[in-house]
Amino acid sequence: MKLKIQNLSKTYKNGVKALDNLNLEIGTGMFGLLGPNGAGKSSLMRTIATLQKPDSGSIEFDGINVLQDQDALRKVLGYLPQDFGVYPNMSAESLLDYFARLKGVGNAKERKAIVSKVLEITNLEEARYKSVSGYSGGMKQRFGIAQLLLNDPKLIIVDEPTAGLDPAERHRFLNVLREIGTNHVVIFSTHIVDDVNELCHEMAILNGGKILQRSTPKEAEAQLEGKIWSKVIEREELEATEAKYQVLSSKYNQENKLTVRICSSEQPDSSFEAAKPQLEDVYFVALKKD
């Protein structure tokens, strides 16, 4: 299975160019689409999910011409948008049974089996009789995955799914995605670098509606080997340091000083130490080159 996007462009009525002649191929497994807010990630997800039409370009998935045969794509699509919506006062089991009916599963015995399976996959079995409206944020996101799995989709799209989750909920949610990612084409859209690093075998960095970089996380880090340097500075030195060097990031340590990381093909001066490249460095280098 493969998703193939060619020359995709979309400009909104307010003049914002959300997608700019975008080209991308995605195969089976977890694929991370990494970019800042406003980069065009949600526009791309909505376009793939047939919720909006592009101005030009083509999308093909597993032999389906997505833009010409939207119904065929929807039959094999599972989509979890950034805002999944408001839940009625129904138990998870009852609501999933209702969604399964909407997706065409008419046989009651078959629906019961499917609902039980997706509850097990998403670790919601013990909460199956609880009202979804009373779920925590992380449980609601896992319920979102449960409902999209009801039709056994081949293509799964999740848009900013861990935003706002606490560390424990985020960990549980990522484990669920990791479980389903091996046998599906899963596009994981996020601005959180750690999510991609933990979860995805392949990735792309998107900004301004363009793909800036396409690789695996390990390959991307390897490309910066010998080019990342770090130094601890006082807070008041930051502005001067940024003026002199390409500062990628700056973080406070326990002494309330700043550790700055910069990208340079050579050691800037003897006060800088070589640092092991991280995916966050890759991300900031790509954005600064754009």
Secondary structure, 3 states (H helix, E strand, C coil): CEEEEEEEEEECCCCCEEEEEEEEEEECEEEEEECCCCCCHHHHHHHHCCCCCCCEEEEEECCEECCCCHHHHHHCEEEECCCCCCCCCCEHHHHHHHHHHHCCCCCHHHHHHHHHHHHHHCCCHHHCCCEHHHCCHHHHHHHHHHHHHHHCCCEEEEECCCCCCCHHHHHHHHHHHHHHCCCCEEEEEECCHHHHHHHCCEEEEEECCEEEEEECHHHHHHCCCCCEEEEEECHHHHHHHHHHCCEEEEEECCCCCEEEEEECCCCCCCCCEECCCCHHHHHHHHHHHC
